[in-house]
Every structure is written in structure tokens, then in C-alpha cells.
């Protein structure tokens, strides 16, 4: 590359010399001042004849012209060569520069790829470090909890013995109080019964005495069947009863007369047997006639279907002109007084449930009634693990309808419990909910069961009747740890 540059520079120098030669002046001596000076270009071109007739000078001039022409030709050649050399030099420089740039690009690309790989490796290391950090944090939290559960750090005395500083806690004494145990139940109302008033005989419906939604009482007529020949049957039975009654009167008269005659000896003793049989037959005839009349009247009464319970008339109902067979319904009566509430008691509270417990029922429509538990199922619902119960309540005016969603609160009596603030509740290392108390200057954990949550605090079960509950510092002591307790008061959270 450097050789080509040097060669081109030499060509440019020769070209410059040639140009100078073309613009210079030839001086010929002996012809006077200024007369021997001629431009080299005119001498080379032969435009003017030699000033002097000197043959030697003329030959020299011609030789110089020829040399100038040759120099001009060489100049042109040299310029061409210089241009070519410059082009070659430029091309060579561009190729070398391109090679250098490509090498540089390849080197930088390799460096970028290496940097990317290092970044990916660093990211993987960072993810691993993050996971290790999270694990370490979890372990640290676990260790911290364990450290908080142990005794405070011991300090060594000058004598070399160790003494432990007791953890200071604050306690409040709580005494058990009678707590009203109330279990809320969700369910619905249901009619005590839905009774179908059926026909006790067959016949065509003659009259319908009620309409749907009408309130009826026991004995109210619902519908009447066509009586047909049943009235005549009653009349016939009455006539038969009258005849049988007359026959009995006559048989009794015959028996009394025969008995009087036999007493006087006017009739044979064996005649008494006959009149006695006649009297018995007359009595039997009278009894049969009475039964026939009763049956005829009962059959006539069966043509009138009456309500057997109090309630509201509902479908299905018969229509006038329809044929009712024995056992077919004339109307359906829904018994709304009394009614029942149907709900379910959780299995955790079924041990407290018993018949006769008082309950308050409130429907979504706003009615509130009082009732008593009338039924407790012996088996649980397999899908909910709860026990169906029924609460019966009076519904004299029929304000509560059948099938309304309602909520019942069953009062299951009282139980000894403690009313504690929620702030004292804590968990032990196994995740069991409870409280920490002080007993014999040592911390003790009591598991509890929350019975009710109120604005004044939490009613809990499972504690001794009197307990010193740790209200401050319970998170820094463990079960069995000796503590320095300061009792504040005998109190409640209110």
C-alpha cells in the first residue's frame, strides 16, 4: 500500500515539472538583450524560425522540440498512470479499510455476544440468589419466631455464673360470665299440613261452596254431591225403624201378658219360652232398623264434603258437574296455623339443641314471631353435615305465608364463657388459636373456641373460671417460660 502511494507521488512530481517546462522561456545568447529569449512552448511547436542562422542552435532547438514532444507525451502517460495509480491506491485503501472494519465489526459482535451470555448467566445467578434470599428470609423468620419463644439472652456475672433476665408481661384477670348461647339458623316457613278434603262417596258435584284463597274453619262446607236416592233411602230406613219399634212394643206386651197368666196359673209354663223368643227377635229387628237408618243418614251426609282442618283453600279443586269417585279431592286446604320454620343446626352445635327451646323467627317480609323447637332430626344431611330441625309457631291471623325465607335465632341457654378483647388472641407454633396466660409465674397457652363475636369483644370457651390473660408481651413468651408479670386489673374489654 505504501509503495503505491510513493509511486503516485513521484508521478505527480514529474507532471509538475512538465507543466513548468511548458510555461518556461528558452534563452539563446549572442543575439542581444531580450532577443535570445523565446517561450519553450513556441520553440517546441515551431511557430517561429530561429532568430539566428546558427545551425547548431537550430538543431538544438529542434532537438529540444522533439524532447518537449516526448516529454509532453510522457507527461500525458504519467498523468494517466498517476490517475490509474491513484484509483488503485484508493481501491486498495478502501479494500484494506473494509477489511479492517469487517475485522473490527466481527470483534465487536463477538464482544456483544459474550456480553449477552454473561448477562444471561448473571440473570440466572440473580434468580438463584433471589430464591436463596427468599428461602433464607423464611428460615430467618422461623428462627426469629423460635428466638422469640425462648428465654431472653443471659448475661454472665463477674463470678462466672449465668442469670436470665425474665421477660416482662402485663396481665389482666378475667372471670367467666354466663353467656347466652344463641344459634342463628337460615331456612323457610312451611305450612303445618296440606290436607286434601276428599269425597267419602261417589257422585256428581252439585255445588262448590268455596273459592281458592278462602279461609275456612273446621265443618265449613266445601262442595255438595248430587244426593240421588239417598234421601229416599233415609225415609225408607226411618219407616223400617218405626215398624220395628212397633213390633218390639207388641212383643213386649205379649211377653208381659204371658208372664202374668203364668203367674196366675192360667197359662202353661212352656208358653213363656215362645214369647221370650219373640221379644228377643223384636229387639234385634229394632236394632237392625236403627243401623239401617244410621247408615242411610251417613250416606246422605257424605254427599256434603266439609273442611276437617282450619286453613286456606288451594288447588286442586273440583268443578261443578264433575264426577267424583270415592277418595277424589274436592278441595285442598293448607293449614297455616300453626306453621313451622325449617332450618338446619351445624353439627358443632347439635349437642346443645333440644326440644322446647325458644326461638325468634324473622321473615324477609318483616314479620317477627316466637316459636319452640318441635323436631330435631336424628341423622345429619350428608351434603351439609347439619341436622334438620323444625320450629313450630302460632300464625293466628295468617300473616306468615308458606315458603317464605326466614332467619331464626334459637336460644340454647347459657354457658360459662369469657369476654376478651380480640387483641389478646394469638396462635401457637402449631397454628392453634388461643390465648397466653400466666400461671404460677409461668406462661401457659390455652386453646379456645370462639362462641360469639360482638362489638364489646369476643366470647370464648375453654378457659378456667378465673384466668390471668397476658395482654401485652404474649408474642415474646413461650409455653412454660418463667415471666415477670404485672397484673393491671380485673376487667373486661368494655
C-alpha positions in Angstrom: 0.0 0.0 0.0 2.8 2.4 0.9 4.7 1.6 -2.3 1.7 2.5 -4.4 1.4 5.9 -2.6 5.1 6.6 -3.2 4.8 5.8 -6.9 1.9 8.0 -7.3 3.7 10.9 -5.6 6.6 10.6 -8.0 4.3 10.7 -11.0 2.7 13.9 -9.7 6.2 15.5 -9.3 7.1 14.6 -12.9 3.8 16.0 -14.1 4.5 19.3 -12.3 7.9 19.5 -13.8 6.4 19.0 -17.3 4.0 21.8 -16.7 6.8 24.1 -15.7 8.7 23.2 -18.8 5.7 24.2 -21.0 5.4 27.6 -19.3 9.2 28.4 -19.2 11.5 30.6 -21.5 14.4 29.5 -23.7 17.4 32.0 -23.6 19.8 32.0 -26.6 23.0 34.0 -26.0 24.8 36.4 -28.5 21.7 38.0 -30.1 21.4 40.9 -27.8 19.4 41.6 -24.7 16.0 40.1 -24.8 16.3 38.9 -28.4 17.5 35.5 -27.5 14.5 34.7 -25.2 11.7 32.6 -26.6 9.0 30.6 -24.9 9.8 26.9 -24.7 6.3 26.1 -25.9 6.8 28.1 -29.1 10.2 26.6 -29.6 8.7 23.1 -29.2 5.7 23.9 -31.5 8.0 25.5 -34.2 5.8 28.5 -34.7 8.7 30.9 -35.4 12.0 30.4 -37.2 15.3 30.6 -35.3 16.5 34.1 -34.7 19.9 33.2 -35.7 21.2 31.3 -38.5 23.3 29.3 -36.3 22.8 25.7 -37.3 23.9 24.4 -34.0 21.3 26.3 -32.2 18.7 25.4 -34.7 19.5 21.7 -34.3 19.5 22.1 -30.6 16.1 23.8 -30.8 14.7 21.1 -32.9 16.1 18.5 -30.6 14.6 20.4 -27.7 11.2 20.4 -29.5 11.4 16.8 -30.1 12.3 16.3 -26.5 9.4 18.5 -25.4 7.0 16.5 -27.5 8.3 13.3 -26.0 8.2 15.0 -22.6 4.6 16.0 -23.2 3.7 12.5 -24.3 5.4 11.1 -21.3 3.5 13.7 -19.2 0.2 12.5 -20.5 1.2 9.0 -19.9 2.4 9.8 -16.5 -0.8 11.7 -15.7 -2.8 8.6 -16.9 -0.5 6.4 -14.9 -0.9 8.7 -11.9 -4.7 8.6 -12.2 -4.6 4.9 -12.5 -2.2 4.6 -9.6 -4.5 6.9 -7.6 -7.5 4.8 -8.4 -5.6 1.7 -7.5 -4.4 3.3 -4.3 -8.0 4.4 -3.5 -9.3 1.0 -4.2 -6.5 -0.6 -2.2 -7.2 1.7 0.7 -10.9 1.1 0.5 -10.4 -2.7 0.5 -7.9 -2.6 3.3 -10.3 -0.2 5.3 -13.2 -2.5 4.6 -11.2 -5.5 5.8 -10.2 -3.6 8.9 -13.8 -2.5 9.5 -15.1 -6.0 9.0 -12.5 -7.4 11.4 -13.5 -4.7 13.9 -17.2 -5.4 13.4 -16.6 -9.1 13.9 -14.6 -8.4 17.0 -17.3 -6.1 18.4 -20.0 -8.6 17.5 -18.2 -11.3 19.4 -17.8 -9.0 22.3 -21.5 -8.2 22.3 -22.4 -11.9 22.1 -20.0 -12.6 25.0 -21.5 -9.8 27.0 -25.1 -11.1 26.3 -24.1 -14.6 27.5 -22.5 -13.1 30.6 -25.8 -11.1 31.2 -27.9 -14.2 30.9 -25.6 -16.0 33.3 -25.8 -13.1 35.6 -29.6 -13.1 35.4 -29.7 -16.8 36.2 -27.3 -16.3 39.1 -29.6 -13.4 40.2 -32.7 -15.6 40.1 -30.9 -18.3 42.1 -29.7 -15.7 44.5 -33.3 -14.3 44.9 -34.7 -17.8 45.6 -31.9 -18.4 48.1 -32.6 -15.0 49.7 -36.3 -15.8 50.0 -35.5 -19.2 51.5 -33.1 -17.5 53.8 -35.7 -14.9 54.8 -38.2 -17.7 55.6 -35.6 -19.5 57.6 -34.7 -16.2 59.4 -38.4 -15.6 60.2 -38.6 -19.2 61.6 -35.5 -18.7 63.6 -36.8 -15.3 64.8 -40.0 -16.9 66.0 -38.1 -19.6 67.8 -35.9 -17.0 69.3 -38.9 -15.1 70.5 -40.3 -18.3 72.0 -37.2 -18.9 74.1 -35.9 -17.1 77.2 -34.1 -13.8 76.9 -30.4 -13.6 76.5 -28.5 -14.5 79.6 -25.6 -12.4 80.8 -22.5 -13.6 82.6 -21.6 -12.2 86.0 -18.1 -11.5 87.2 -18.2 -14.7 89.3 -18.7 -16.7 86.1 -22.3 -17.7 86.9 -25.2 -17.1 84.5 -28.5 -15.3 85.3 -31.5 -14.9 83.0 -33.5 -11.7 82.7 -37.2 -12.5 83.0 -39.5 -11.4 80.2 -41.8 -8.7 81.4 -45.5 -9.1 80.5 -48.7 -7.4 81.5 -51.8 -9.4 82.5 -55.5 -8.7 83.2 -57.6 -11.1 85.3 -60.8 -12.3 83.5 -63.6 -14.1 85.3 -66.1 -16.4 83.5 -69.6 -14.9 82.9 -72.9 -16.6 81.9 -73.1 -16.2 78.1 -76.4 -16.6 76.2 -75.8 -19.3 73.6 -77.8 -18.3 70.5 -77.5 -20.2 67.3 -78.7 -18.4 64.1 -80.4 -20.5 61.5 -81.5 -19.8 57.9 -84.4 -21.5 56.4 -88.0 -21.1 55.3 -91.5 -21.3 56.5 -93.8 -24.3 55.8 -97.4 -25.0 56.4 -98.1 -27.4 59.2 -100.1 -29.6 56.9 -101.7 -29.6 53.5 -104.9 -31.6 53.7 -107.0 -32.9 50.8 -110.7 -32.8 51.5 -111.8 -36.0 49.7 -115.2 -37.4 48.9 -116.3 -40.4 51.0 -118.8 -41.5 48.5 -119.1 -41.2 44.7 -121.4 -38.8 42.9 -121.6 -35.8 40.6 -120.5 -32.5 42.1 -123.7 -30.4 42.5 -122.4 -27.3 44.3 -119.0 -25.7 45.1 -119.3 -23.7 48.3 -115.7 -22.1 48.4 -113.2 -20.5 46.2 -109.4 -20.5 46.0 -107.7 -18.5 48.7 -110.8 -18.5 51.0 -110.1 -19.1 54.7 -112.2 -21.9 56.1 -112.7 -23.5 59.5 -113.5 -27.0 60.7 -117.0 -28.0 59.5 -117.4 -25.5 56.7 -119.0 -26.9 53.5 -116.6 -27.2 50.6 -118.8 -29.0 48.0 -122.0 -30.9 47.7 -122.6 -34.1 45.6 -125.9 -35.0 44.0 -127.9 -36.8 46.7 -129.8 -39.0 44.2 -131.8 -41.8 46.0 -130.0 -41.3 49.3 -132.9 -39.2 50.7 -135.4 -41.9 49.8 -133.1 -44.5 51.5 -133.2 -42.5 54.7 -137.0 -42.3 54.5 -137.2 -46.0 53.9 -134.9 -46.7 56.8 -137.0 -44.4 59.1 -140.1 -46.3 58.1 -138.4 -49.6 58.8 -137.3 -48.3 62.2 -140.9 -47.3 63.1 -142.2 -50.7 62.1 -139.5 -52.4 64.1 -140.3 -50.2 67.1 -144.0 -51.2 66.8 -143.1 -54.8 66.6 -141.0 -54.5 69.8 -143.8 -52.8 71.6 -146.2 -55.7 70.7 -143.6 -58.4 71.5 -143.0 -56.7 74.9 -146.8 -56.6 75.5 -147.2 -60.3 74.7 -144.3 -61.2 77.0 -145.8 -59.2 79.9 -149.3 -60.7 79.4 -147.9 -64.3 79.2 -145.8 -63.8 82.3 -148.9 -62.5 84.2 -151.0 -65.5 83.1 -148.3 -68.0 84.0 -148.1 -66.4 87.4 -151.9 -67.0 88.0 -151.7 -70.5 86.6 -153.8 -69.6 83.7 -151.2 -70.3 81.1 -148.9 -73.3 80.7 -145.4 -72.8 81.8 -143.9 -73.8 78.5 -145.6 -70.9 76.7 -143.1 -68.4 78.2 -140.3 -69.6 76.1 -142.1 -68.7 72.9 -143.0 -65.1 73.9 -139.4 -64.6 75.2 -138.0 -65.6 71.8 -140.5 -63.2 70.1 -139.3 -60.4 72.3 -135.7 -61.0 71.5 -136.4 -61.1 67.8 -138.3 -57.8 68.1 -135.4 -56.2 69.8 -133.0 -57.5 67.2 -135.3 -56.2 64.4 -135.3 -52.7 66.1 -131.5 -52.7 66.3 -131.2 -53.6 62.7 -133.7 -51.0 61.6 -131.8 -48.4 63.6 -128.5 -49.3 62.0 -130.1 -49.1 58.6 -131.3 -45.6 59.4 -127.9 -44.6 60.6 -126.2 -45.9 57.5 -128.7 -44.2 55.3 -128.2 -40.9 57.1 -124.4 -41.2 57.0 -124.5 -41.9 53.3 -126.7 -38.8 52.8 -124.2 -36.8 54.9 -121.3 -38.0 52.8 -122.7 -36.1 49.9 -121.6 -32.9 51.6 -117.7 -32.5 51.8 -116.7 -30.3 54.8 -113.3 -29.0 56.0 -111.6 -31.1 58.6 -108.9 -28.5 59.5 -108.6 -24.8 59.6 -106.7 -23.2 56.7 -106.8 -21.7 53.2 -108.4 -23.3 50.2 -105.9 -24.1 47.5 -105.7 -26.2 44.3 -106.5 -28.8 43.3 -110.3 -28.2 43.4 -113.2 -30.0 41.9 -115.6 -28.3 39.5 -119.4 -28.4 39.4 -120.7 -31.2 37.2 -117.6 -33.3 37.6 -117.8 -36.9 38.7 -116.1 -37.6 42.0 -115.2 -41.2 42.9 -114.6 -42.1 46.5 -111.3 -40.7 47.6 -111.0 -38.0 45.0 -110.3 -34.5 46.3 -113.0 -31.8 46.4 -110.5 -29.1 47.5 -107.1 -28.8 49.2 -106.7 -26.9 52.5 -103.3 -25.5 53.5 -103.1 -25.4 57.3 -101.4 -22.0 58.2 -102.0 -22.1 62.0 -99.8 -23.4 63.4 -96.9 -23.2 60.9 -93.3 -24.4 61.2 -89.9 -23.0 60.4 -87.5 -25.5 58.7 -83.7 -24.9 59.3 -80.5 -26.8 59.9 -78.3 -26.8 63.0 -74.5 -27.2 62.4 -73.0 -30.4 63.8 -70.8 -28.4 66.1 -73.9 -27.1 67.9 -76.2 -30.1 67.7 -75.2 -31.2 71.2 -76.9 -28.0 72.6 -80.1 -28.5 70.7 -83.2 -29.9 72.5 -86.9 -29.9 72.1 -88.8 -26.9 73.6 -86.1 -24.3 73.1 -87.4 -20.8 72.4 -86.7 -19.3 69.1 -87.3 -15.9 67.5 -88.2 -16.0 63.8 -88.0 -13.1 61.4 -89.1 -13.4 57.7 -87.8 -11.4 54.8 -91.2 -9.7 54.6 -90.7 -8.2 58.0 -92.9 -10.4 60.3 -91.4 -11.5 63.6 -92.9 -14.4 65.6 -91.9 -16.6 68.5 -91.8 -20.4 68.5 -90.4 -23.5 70.0 -88.3 -26.3 68.6 -90.7 -29.1 67.9 -88.5 -31.5 65.9 -84.7 -32.4 65.7 -83.6 -34.9 63.1 -81.6 -37.9 64.4 -79.5 -38.0 61.2 -77.4 -35.3 59.5 -77.8 -34.2 55.9 -74.8 -35.9 54.2 -74.2 -32.9 51.9 -74.0 -30.2 54.6 -73.2 -32.2 57.7 -76.0 -30.4 59.6 -79.2 -31.6 61.3 -82.7 -30.5 60.1 -84.9 -29.0 62.8 -88.4 -27.6 62.9 -89.7 -24.7 65.0 -93.4 -24.5 65.4 -95.1 -21.1 65.9 -98.6 -19.7 66.0 -100.0 -17.9 63.0 -103.4 -16.9 64.1 -104.1 -14.2 61.5 -102.3 -15.9 58.8 -99.7 -13.1 58.3 -96.9 -15.5 57.7 -97.2 -17.3 54.4 -96.0 -20.7 53.3 -92.5 -20.9 51.8 -91.1 -17.5 52.8 -87.3 -17.2 53.5 -86.7 -16.5 57.2 -84.0 -16.5 59.9 -84.4 -18.0 63.3 -82.3 -17.3 66.4 -82.5 -20.2 68.8 -81.7 -19.5 72.4 -79.9 -22.6 73.8 -79.5 -21.4 77.3 -76.3 -20.0 78.9 -72.8 -21.3 79.2 -69.8 -20.0 81.3 -67.5 -18.0 78.9 -65.0 -15.2 78.9 -65.5 -11.9 77.1 -62.0 -11.0 75.8 -60.6 -8.3 73.5 -59.6 -9.6 70.1 -56.0 -8.2 70.7 -55.2 -11.0 73.2 -55.9 -13.8 70.7 -52.8 -15.5 69.3 -51.5 -18.7 67.6 -49.1 -21.2 69.0 -46.3 -22.8 67.0 -48.8 -25.4 65.6 -51.3 -22.8 64.4 -53.9 -23.4 67.1 -55.9 -20.3 68.1 -55.8 -19.4 71.8 -54.5 -17.1 74.5 -51.4 -17.0 76.7 -51.9 -16.6 80.4 -49.7 -16.6 83.5 -50.0 -19.4 85.9 -47.5 -19.9 88.8 -45.3 -17.1 87.3 -45.0 -19.1 84.1 -46.6 -18.5 80.7 -49.2 -21.0 79.6 -51.1 -21.4 76.3 -54.8 -22.1 76.4 -56.6 -23.2 73.2 -60.0 -21.6 72.9 -63.2 -21.8 70.9 -64.9 -18.6 69.7 -68.6 -18.7 70.7 -69.7 -15.2 69.6 -68.2 -12.0 68.2 -69.7 -8.8 69.5 -68.8 -5.1 69.5 -67.6 -5.4 73.1 -65.2 -8.3 72.4 -65.1 -12.0 71.7 -66.9 -14.6 73.8 -64.6 -17.6 74.1 -65.0 -21.1 75.6 -62.3 -23.4 77.0 -60.7 -21.3 79.8 -60.7 -21.7 83.5 -63.3 -19.8 85.5 -60.6 -17.3 86.5 -57.5 -16.7 84.3 -54.8 -14.0 84.2 -54.6 -13.3 80.4 -51.4 -11.7 79.0 -52.5 -8.6 77.3 -49.0 -7.2 76.5 -46.0 -9.3 75.6 -47.8 -12.5 74.7 -45.9 -12.8 71.4 -42.5 -12.8 73.1 -43.0 -15.7 75.5 -43.5 -19.5 75.1 -45.4 -22.1 76.9 -43.7 -22.9 80.3 -41.4 -19.8 80.2 -40.9 -18.0 83.5 -42.0 -14.4 83.2 -42.2 -11.2 85.3 -45.9 -10.5 85.2 -47.6 -7.2 86.2 -51.3 -7.6 86.8 -53.2 -4.4 85.8 -56.8 -5.1 86.8 -59.8 -7.4 86.9 -61.5 -6.3 83.8 -63.4 -6.8 80.6 -62.8 -5.2 77.2 -65.6 -2.7 77.6 
